[in-house]
Amino acid sequence: MAVATNTRVAKKDATTAYAALNYTDGVRIYKTSNCGATWSLASIQNSITDTVTAVGVIPNTDTVLLSTCSSDTWKIYKSVDGGINFTLTGSRTVYGNGGIGKSAFCVLGSGVIILEIPVRETSNASSFYICRSTDSGNTWGYIGMNTAYAPFNVMSIIEVASGVVLAVETSYINTGSSNVRVARSTDAGLSWYYGPLVSASSLSYISYTQLLNGKVFWVVSSVQTLYYSTNLGATWSSKSIPLNIVRLTSTKNRLIASTTDSKIYISDDEGTTWQQVATTSNPIIDFILF
C-alpha cells in the first residue's frame, strides 16, 4: 500500500498551486485551480523515490521545481508542463546524513531562483552551498556559504526587497548544541552574512513572514519569542509571546500562526496580542494565502 509521508506546496498565481507528496512508491503531484478547495492528481513520479524537501513554482507559469534528498545525493528536478514530466537539472553529493527533511526555494522578483542545501559536501563545515539558477532552473550554480557552522535544516527563505534575501537555518551539527540563526544576502544570493546564534530545540520549526508595512518577522517553535526587523533583516529585535509557533505567515498587516498545540491564531498588532480562530488536527501547517 502506498503511504504518504509529507507534503510540500507552492503557489503559481492567485488561484492555482501545486503540491508534492512523498509516497512509498514515488512522488505524487497534485494541482488546485480554485484556491485549494479541490485538488486533482497531475502525475505519479515512480522514478523519483528520494524524499521531496521543497517545491517551487515560477510565478504565473507551469514550471514546477522539486528538491529531493537521499542518504548521499541532493537533486533538483524541473517540470515545464505542470508536474506531468520532470527532468533532472541539478545534483550535489552530500556528506553523511540521510535525515534531511526540509529545504526551501525562493524565486526572486528578478527571476533568479535560490535553493539552499542544508548539508555539507565533505566533513569540512565550510563546504556548504546555495544552489542558484538564472535560467529558470535549467542549470544551477553553487555558491559557497563560507561559514564555520554546518546547518542541518533550512526552514524558510524569503526575498524581503529587491535582491535582499533572508534564510533561517537550524540545528548546527558541529556546535554541540541546537541553534538557529539568520543568513542574509543583499546581492540576490551571491554573498551571505550571518546574525547571532539563538538557542533552540533540535526539533524546532522556523518560519518567516513580512507585513505590508515592510516589517519582517521570524519565529522558533521551541522558543516563545517573536523576532522582528524594521530594516529588512539587517538588525533584529524581539518580544516575548505566549505561543509556541510552528508556522508563521501574514496577509497585509495581519500575522497568522499555527502552534504546537494545533491551533490557529491571528494578530493585528504585530504580535503583541493574539486571538485564536481555529483548531486543527496537525500543528505543522504549510500556509498558502491566495
C-alpha positions, -999 to 999 in steps of 0.1 A, spaced: 0 0 0 13 34 -9 15 57 21 21 95 20 48 108 43 48 146 39 35 174 17 52 204 1 31 231 -16 39 262 -38 16 288 -54 15 296 -91 -9 326 -92 -40 340 -74 -59 307 -77 -35 279 -86 -10 259 -66 10 226 -69 17 201 -41 41 172 -40 35 142 -17 61 115 -9 46 81 -12 63 47 -7 61 41 -45 73 76 -56 61 112 -56 26 123 -65 20 158 -79 -14 175 -72 -28 207 -86 -56 231 -74 -71 258 -96 -97 271 -71 -76 283 -42 -72 249 -26 -109 240 -24 -103 208 -45 -71 191 -58 -66 168 -88 -37 143 -94 -14 157 -121 11 127 -121 27 99 -102 65 101 -104 76 65 -98 112 73 -108 116 99 -80 119 79 -49 141 103 -27 124 125 -1 110 157 -16 123 185 7 110 216 -12 86 225 -40 90 257 -61 68 272 -88 79 300 -111 51 326 -107 24 326 -135 39 296 -152 35 258 -150 72 254 -142 74 232 -111 107 226 -92 114 197 -68 143 194 -44 150 159 -32 175 142 -9 187 107 -4 214 95 20 242 108 -2 228 129 -30 208 161 -34 188 165 -66 168 192 -84 141 183 -109 122 206 -132 88 203 -150 76 227 -176 42 211 -180 26 214 -146 42 184 -129 35 158 -156 71 152 -166 103 161 -147 139 164 -158 169 162 -135 187 196 -138 209 197 -107 227 173 -83 253 175 -55 269 149 -33 262 154 4 281 143 35 270 116 59 234 124 67 202 110 51 177 126 76 173 160 60 136 168 57 132 205 47 148 230 24 133 259 6 130 275 -28 128 313 -33 120 327 -68 132 363 -67 115 392 -85 144 393 -109 138 357 -119 168 343 -100 159 311 -82 177 302 -50 177 268 -31 197 263 0 212 228 5 213 223 43 241 197 43 278 196 38 296 181 8 326 170 30 334 168 67 345 204 64 317 227 77 325 254 52 317 231 23 281 243 23 262 257 -6 234 278 -21 220 265 -54 213 294 -77 198 295 -112 195 324 -136 178 304 -164 145 293 -149 161 262 -133 177 247 -164 212 249 -149 224 257 -114 255 274 -100 267 266 -64 276 295 -41 298 286 -11 284 299 22 318 302 38 305 296 73 321 279 103 288 262 111 271 233 93 233 237 91 210 207 93 177 222 80 166 252 61 131 261 72 123 293 53 138 316 27 123 349 16 131 379 -6 122 410 15 133 436 -10 148 435 -45 178 413 -41 177 412 -3 172 375 8 168 360 42 172 324 52 167 307 86 189 278 94 186 254 123 204 225 142 241 231 135 256 197 137 291 208 146 283 231 176 275 205 202 241 221 207 210 231 187 209 267 174 191 289 149 203 320 130 195 342 101 216 343 69 212 375 48 222 383 13 219 418 -4 230 407 -38 204 381 -48 223 352 -31 258 357 -44 272 365 -9 259 360 26 262 375 61 251 360 94 233 371 125 239 357 160 230 321 171 198 316 190 195 286 212 166 263 202 154 227 204 169 203 177 133 196 166 124 233 162 104 247 132 113 281 120 94 304 96 95 340 82 69 364 71 67 401 60 39 425 65 27 450 40 44 478 60 78 461 53 85 447 88 99 412 88 91 386 115 105 351 123 98 326 150 112 294 165 87 269 176 105 259 208 111 295 219 82 318 229 98 347 212 89 367 181 119 383 163 113 413 141 132 437 119 123 472 106 154 473 83 149 442 61 168 419 84 200 440 89 193 440 127 167 423 149 146 430 180 125 405 199 93 403 220 80 375 243 48 359 231 25 333 249 27 309 219 49 282 206 45 290 169 52 262 143 43 282 111 40 319 106 26 338 77 7 370 70 -18 388 49 -14 426 46 -6 437 82 -21 406 100 1 378 113 -13 343 111 2 314 131 -2 277 138 10 265 171 24 233 187 -10 227 203 -26 226 169 -44 259 170 -45 288 146 -41 324 159 -41 359 143 -25 391 155 -34 426 142 -9 444 163 24 429 151 24 401 177 16 420 208 -18 402 213 -32 370 197 -67 357 190 -74 320 185 -96 315 154 -94 277 147 -82 243 159 -65 219 135 -56 182 136 -19 189 129 3 217 142 25 217 110 5 237 86 21 249 53 1 280 47 -7 293 12 -26 326 11 -43 332 -23 
